[in-house]
């Protein structure tokens, strides 16, 4: 039974500056804090000892420690850590230096804590340390996958999923502006079909193509097939790339792809990627399935060779 000094999760959140969603996520993942239940209801309540320890954890986070490094430490160790008197080497508990790069689990933890500024800072640091191509392949793409899984498991809310998507998109666009080649080849029109609102994957592909000296043209999301065709003609595109998510209406997507396959010039390659592409099964003959960065490299090489041959 909860004691008389027990506080609700809302009060604890106010006292520690830790979001209620973060407290719930830590309870699931780390087993702390471990609230009791108020008699006669299912409401979480927390003891004063847990609140004091959570305050110490919150202070450690502001100094650069990760939740996984400090969440299980008893209060006396946390206090010694914060005072700089903890004996022995801290190893993984030490704050990360300026050259360290946050990994995917760390980004998810920061998202659970609604630490938007830290996310932006860590993404900029990672982009600078890794370089644009490794940033896409080693961080952005795995983080996007982990983000979807975290949302499916209920670790994050939809607003948090949107926040991370925007943070990643902002960083990818900044890198694209820096690395885009004015006279790149081939020109690749990138978009999603009607009813597909997600473009994060396209942002990654656009940057990857630019780093390969191609010229990506992003149309955004939910572009009708006739407008995709018009854009391909307007830009003189050698390639049209379509992204498909698992939530796509497969029947509608197949019809739209068949129309593109019929209507685009035979010299224009048609690429299909995204996590939903495999669900379509057998694709129209001229559509190339892009299911990895290596497949994208190979398709880009073929498109460039075709463009070069056409000029001769």
Secondary structure, DSSP 8 states (H G I E B T S, - for coil): ---TT-EEHHHHHHHHT--HHHHHHHHHHH--S--EE-TTS--EEE-HHHHHHHHHHHHHHHTT--HHHHTTS-HHHHHHHHHT---S--GGGS---TT----HHHHHHHHHTT-HHHHHHHHHHHHHHH-HHHIIIIIIHHHHHHHHHHHHTTSS-HHHHHHHHHHHHHHHHHHHHHH--TT-SSEEEEEE-TT----HHHHHHHHHHHHTT-EEEE--S---HHHHHHHHHHHT-SEEEEE--TTS-HHHHHHHHHHHHHHS-TTSEEEEESTTGGGG-S--TTEEEE-SHHHHHHHHHHHHHHHHHHH-
